[in-house]
């Protein structure tokens, strides 16, 4: 059986997804290129996809990977196969020069499971409730006929304005639109003077109206978009609920990027990483540069507090050597979770 068919068979065995969504996933994701797996008797029994996602990091965009479809056949669970796959994922990503891996746990109890591998729950969100918003803005119109390239260009430009935000490439954006159509939905696109000025991505989940992304040029456009949706809950950046997790797999690369963007920042520490020994060592950051040595002279910190220092909002709980990092609130949306 060919690789794609085997991966699909395992997917169908492990996930209770609608056939239409699974078809879309295997049609539009390069599962053969992006999968890692474990075989037994020439059958794939555990697998995951490492999907590429760009990520804004100050004045640049870095490569990240998103763990999707992580699963093990029921007959082979509790044998450590997923543990082996996660370590295998770290090794592959380091070889590909991808410094960060992210995921969204499928159940609440999996946050603790992934934390054992150094993942930190720092992709969080809040929900804002809006009632029906009557709005008469004759200068803003909705246009269903806008071509996908123009729509994506606006979407991409708006998301790239957010620091530490997962981005979507053109192929992924097309999959988002197709997945919405499976549920009878479509984006709401606002035009003013012939140009896109805002977009909303509404869904109906359990008979409730939820908008998973809302981007706009100004408050007038925001009001118009909300009037088109009706009563809705809007998912936005915030700290009320946990969504996704992050793991640094190449500490030197990510700290070099940070140091370049913060030339006046300086600190020294010894990083310890139980699972990725290549990350371990003494790090000295100053004048936009990072020097790494194999010694053990500085204060010891773990990979989790370093991740929080670089990508979190809990500086008061960090060791002193990590408190000078600029605090951030990483964000992801429309991940088809």
C-alpha positions as CSV (number, residue, x, y, z in Angstrom):
1,X,0.0,0.0,0.0
2,X,1.4,3.4,-0.9
3,X,2.5,5.8,1.8
4,X,-0.4,8.3,1.4
5,X,-3.0,5.5,1.6
6,X,-1.4,4.0,4.7
7,X,-1.4,7.4,6.4
8,X,-5.0,8.0,5.5
9,X,-6.0,4.5,6.8
10,X,-4.3,5.2,10.2
11,X,-5.9,8.7,10.3
12,X,-9.4,7.3,9.7
13,X,-8.8,4.7,12.4
14,X,-7.7,7.3,15.0
15,X,-9.8,10.4,14.3
16,X,-13.5,10.9,14.2
17,X,-13.4,13.4,11.4
18,X,-16.0,14.0,8.7
19,X,-15.0,12.3,5.5
20,X,-15.2,15.6,3.6
21,X,-12.7,17.2,5.9
22,X,-10.3,14.2,5.8
23,X,-10.5,14.2,2.0
24,X,-9.7,17.9,2.0
25,X,-6.8,17.5,4.4
26,X,-5.1,14.7,2.3
27,X,-5.8,16.6,-0.9
28,X,-4.3,19.9,0.1
29,X,-1.6,18.9,2.6
30,X,1.6,17.3,1.4
31,X,1.4,14.5,3.9
32,X,4.0,12.3,2.1
33,X,6.6,15.0,2.3
34,X,5.8,16.2,5.8
35,X,5.0,13.0,7.7
36,X,7.2,11.0,10.1
37,X,6.0,7.6,11.2
38,X,6.8,4.3,12.8
39,X,6.1,1.0,11.0
40,X,5.5,-2.5,12.3
41,X,5.3,-5.5,10.0
42,X,5.3,-3.0,7.0
43,X,2.3,-1.2,8.3
44,X,2.4,2.4,9.7
45,X,1.2,2.3,13.3
46,X,2.1,5.8,14.5
47,X,2.5,9.0,12.6
48,X,2.4,12.8,12.6
49,X,2.7,15.6,10.1
50,X,5.2,18.4,10.6
51,X,3.5,21.2,8.6
52,X,5.5,24.3,7.7
53,X,4.2,27.6,8.9
54,X,6.0,31.0,8.7
55,X,6.1,33.0,12.0
56,X,6.7,36.7,12.5
57,X,9.6,37.4,14.8
58,X,10.3,41.1,15.2
59,X,11.6,42.4,11.9
60,X,11.8,39.0,10.2
61,X,9.9,35.9,9.4
62,X,11.2,32.5,10.6
63,X,10.2,29.0,9.7
64,X,8.3,26.9,12.2
65,X,6.6,23.5,12.0
66,X,3.2,22.6,13.3
67,X,2.5,19.1,14.6
68,X,-0.7,17.8,13.0
69,X,-2.4,14.4,12.9
70,X,-0.3,12.9,15.7
71,X,-1.8,9.5,16.3
72,X,-1.1,5.8,17.1
73,X,-3.1,2.8,16.2
74,X,-5.2,1.6,19.2
75,X,-3.4,-1.7,19.2
76,X,0.0,-0.1,19.6
77,X,-0.7,2.6,22.2
78,X,1.0,2.9,25.6
79,X,4.2,1.5,24.1
80,X,6.1,4.8,23.9
81,X,5.7,5.2,20.1
82,X,4.5,8.8,20.3
83,X,7.4,9.6,22.6
84,X,9.8,8.2,20.0
85,X,8.1,10.2,17.2
86,X,8.3,13.5,19.1
87,X,12.1,13.1,19.7
88,X,12.4,12.1,16.0
89,X,10.5,15.3,15.1
90,X,13.0,17.4,17.1
91,X,15.9,15.8,15.3
92,X,14.4,16.3,11.8
93,X,13.5,19.9,12.5
94,X,17.0,20.7,13.7
95,X,18.4,19.2,10.4
96,X,16.0,21.4,8.5
97,X,17.1,24.5,10.4
98,X,13.6,25.0,11.8
99,X,14.0,26.4,15.3
100,X,10.4,26.2,16.7
101,X,7.7,23.6,16.7
102,X,4.1,24.3,17.7
103,X,0.9,22.3,18.3
104,X,-2.7,22.4,19.6
105,X,-3.4,19.6,22.0
106,X,-6.6,17.7,21.0
107,X,-7.7,17.3,24.6
108,X,-7.1,19.3,27.8
109,X,-5.1,16.4,29.4
110,X,-2.6,16.5,26.6
111,X,-1.2,19.8,27.7
112,X,0.5,18.0,30.6
113,X,1.7,15.2,28.2
114,X,3.4,17.6,25.8
115,X,4.8,19.7,28.7
116,X,7.0,16.6,29.5
117,X,8.7,17.3,26.2
118,X,9.4,20.9,26.9
119,X,6.4,22.4,25.2
120,X,5.0,25.6,26.8
121,X,1.3,26.7,26.6
122,X,1.9,30.2,25.4
123,X,-0.6,30.5,22.5
124,X,-3.6,31.8,24.4
125,X,-6.8,33.7,23.5
126,X,-9.8,35.6,24.8
127,X,-13.4,35.7,23.6
128,X,-15.3,38.9,23.2
129,X,-19.1,38.7,22.8
130,X,-20.9,41.1,20.4
131,X,-24.6,41.4,20.0
132,X,-26.2,42.4,16.7
133,X,-24.5,45.5,15.5
134,X,-26.7,47.6,13.3
135,X,-24.5,49.7,11.0
136,X,-25.3,51.8,8.0
137,X,-22.1,52.4,6.2
138,X,-23.0,53.0,2.6
139,X,-19.3,53.5,1.6
140,X,-18.5,49.8,2.5
141,X,-19.8,46.9,0.4
142,X,-19.4,43.1,0.4
143,X,-18.1,41.5,-2.7
144,X,-18.2,37.7,-3.2
145,X,-16.5,37.9,-6.5
146,X,-13.1,39.0,-5.2
147,X,-10.3,36.8,-6.6
148,X,-8.4,34.6,-4.2
149,X,-5.0,36.2,-4.9
150,X,-6.3,39.7,-3.9
151,X,-8.0,38.3,-0.8
152,X,-5.0,36.5,0.3
153,X,-2.7,39.4,-0.2
154,X,-4.8,41.5,2.2
155,X,-5.1,38.7,4.7
156,X,-1.3,38.1,4.6
157,X,-0.5,41.8,5.0
158,X,-2.7,42.2,8.0
159,X,-1.4,39.1,9.8
160,X,2.2,40.1,9.2
161,X,1.6,43.2,11.2
162,X,1.3,41.0,14.3
163,X,4.6,40.1,16.0
164,X,5.1,36.4,17.1
165,X,2.1,35.3,15.0
166,X,1.7,32.1,13.0
167,X,1.2,33.0,9.3
168,X,-0.6,31.1,6.5
169,X,0.8,30.6,3.1
170,X,-1.4,30.8,0.0
171,X,-2.0,27.1,-0.2
172,X,-3.1,27.0,3.5
173,X,-5.3,30.0,2.9
174,X,-7.1,28.2,0.1
175,X,-7.6,25.2,2.5
176,X,-9.1,27.5,5.1
177,X,-11.6,28.8,2.6
178,X,-12.5,25.3,1.4
179,X,-12.9,24.1,4.9
180,X,-15.3,27.0,5.7
181,X,-17.4,26.0,2.6
182,X,-17.7,22.5,4.0
183,X,-19.7,24.0,6.9
184,X,-21.7,26.3,4.7
185,X,-19.6,29.4,5.6
186,X,-17.5,31.9,3.7
187,X,-15.4,34.9,4.7
188,X,-17.1,38.3,4.8
189,X,-15.0,40.8,2.8
190,X,-15.5,44.5,3.1
191,X,-14.6,46.9,0.3
192,X,-14.2,50.6,0.3
193,X,-13.3,52.6,-2.8
194,X,-12.6,49.4,-4.6
195,X,-10.1,48.1,-2.1
196,X,-10.4,45.4,0.6
197,X,-10.5,47.1,4.0
198,X,-11.5,44.2,6.3
199,X,-12.3,40.4,6.5
200,X,-14.2,38.2,9.0
201,X,-14.1,34.4,9.3
202,X,-17.4,33.4,10.9
203,X,-18.3,29.8,11.9
204,X,-21.4,28.2,13.4
205,X,-20.3,25.7,16.1
206,X,-22.8,23.9,18.3
207,X,-25.5,26.4,17.1
208,X,-23.3,29.3,18.3
209,X,-21.9,32.0,16.0
210,X,-18.1,32.3,16.5
211,X,-15.8,34.5,14.5
212,X,-12.3,33.0,14.5
213,X,-10.5,35.9,12.9
214,X,-11.4,39.5,12.4
215,X,-9.1,41.9,10.6
216,X,-9.9,45.5,9.5
217,X,-8.4,48.8,8.6
218,X,-10.3,50.9,11.1
219,X,-13.1,50.9,13.6
220,X,-15.7,51.8,11.0
221,X,-14.8,48.7,9.1
222,X,-14.9,46.6,12.3
223,X,-18.5,47.8,13.0
224,X,-19.5,47.0,9.5
225,X,-18.1,43.5,9.6
226,X,-19.9,42.8,12.9
227,X,-23.1,44.1,11.5
228,X,-22.8,41.5,8.6
229,X,-22.2,38.6,11.0
230,X,-24.9,39.3,13.6
231,X,-24.5,38.2,17.2
232,X,-21.1,36.5,17.5
233,X,-18.3,35.6,19.8
234,X,-15.0,36.9,18.4
235,X,-11.8,35.0,19.2
236,X,-8.9,37.4,19.8
237,X,-5.5,37.7,21.3
238,X,-5.6,37.5,25.1
239,X,-4.7,35.4,28.1
240,X,-8.1,33.9,29.3
241,X,-7.8,30.4,27.7
242,X,-5.0,28.2,26.5
243,X,-5.0,27.2,22.8
244,X,-1.6,26.1,21.6
245,X,1.9,25.2,22.7
246,X,5.4,25.9,21.5
247,X,8.8,24.2,21.8
248,X,12.2,25.7,21.0
249,X,14.3,23.1,19.1
250,X,17.2,25.3,18.1
251,X,17.9,27.7,21.0
252,X,21.0,29.3,19.4
253,X,19.2,30.2,16.2
254,X,16.2,31.8,17.9
255,X,18.4,33.7,20.3
256,X,20.6,35.0,17.5
257,X,17.4,36.3,15.8
258,X,16.3,37.9,19.1
259,X,19.7,39.5,19.8
260,X,19.9,41.0,16.3
261,X,16.5,42.7,16.9
262,X,17.6,43.9,20.4
263,X,21.2,45.1,20.2
264,X,21.0,46.8,23.6
265,X,20.0,43.7,25.4
266,X,22.5,41.6,27.4
267,X,22.5,38.6,29.7
268,X,24.3,35.4,30.4
269,X,23.0,32.0,31.4
270,X,23.6,28.2,31.1
271,X,20.8,26.5,29.2
272,X,19.9,22.9,30.1
273,X,17.7,20.8,27.8
274,X,17.1,17.2,28.8
275,X,15.8,16.1,25.3
276,X,17.9,18.2,22.9
277,X,21.5,18.1,24.2
278,X,22.7,20.3,21.3
279,X,20.8,23.2,23.0
280,X,22.8,22.9,26.2
281,X,25.7,25.3,27.0
282,X,26.6,28.7,28.2
283,X,25.0,31.6,26.3
284,X,26.3,35.2,26.4
285,X,24.1,37.8,24.7
286,X,25.4,41.3,24.1
287,X,25.6,44.0,21.3
288,X,23.3,42.0,19.0
289,X,25.4,38.9,19.1
290,X,25.2,35.5,20.9
291,X,28.3,33.5,22.0
292,X,27.7,29.9,23.0
293,X,30.3,27.8,24.8
294,X,30.2,24.3,26.2
295,X,31.0,25.3,29.7
296,X,28.8,25.5,32.8
297,X,29.8,28.8,34.4
298,X,26.5,30.8,34.4
299,X,23.2,30.4,36.2
300,X,21.3,27.3,35.0
301,X,17.9,27.7,33.3
302,X,15.7,25.2,31.5
303,X,14.2,25.3,28.0
304,X,10.7,26.0,29.4
305,X,11.6,29.3,31.2
306,X,13.6,30.4,28.2
307,X,10.6,29.9,26.0
308,X,8.5,31.8,28.5
309,X,11.1,34.6,28.5
310,X,11.1,34.9,24.7
311,X,7.4,34.3,24.1
312,X,5.4,34.8,27.2
313,X,3.9,37.2,29.7
314,X,5.0,35.7,33.1
315,X,8.3,37.5,33.6
316,X,7.7,37.8,37.4
317,X,8.2,34.1,37.7
318,X,11.4,33.9,35.8
319,X,15.0,33.8,37.1
320,X,16.7,37.2,37.1
321,X,18.9,36.4,34.1
322,X,15.8,35.9,31.9
323,X,13.7,38.9,33.1
324,X,15.2,41.4,30.6
325,X,13.6,39.7,27.5
326,X,10.8,41.7,25.8
327,X,7.5,40.0,26.7
328,X,5.2,38.8,23.9
329,X,1.9,37.1,23.4
330,X,2.3,34.5,20.6
331,X,-0.9,34.1,18.5
332,X,-2.3,31.5,16.1
333,X,-5.7,31.4,14.4
334,X,-7.5,29.5,11.7
335,X,-5.4,26.3,12.3
336,X,-8.3,24.0,11.4
337,X,-8.2,22.6,14.9
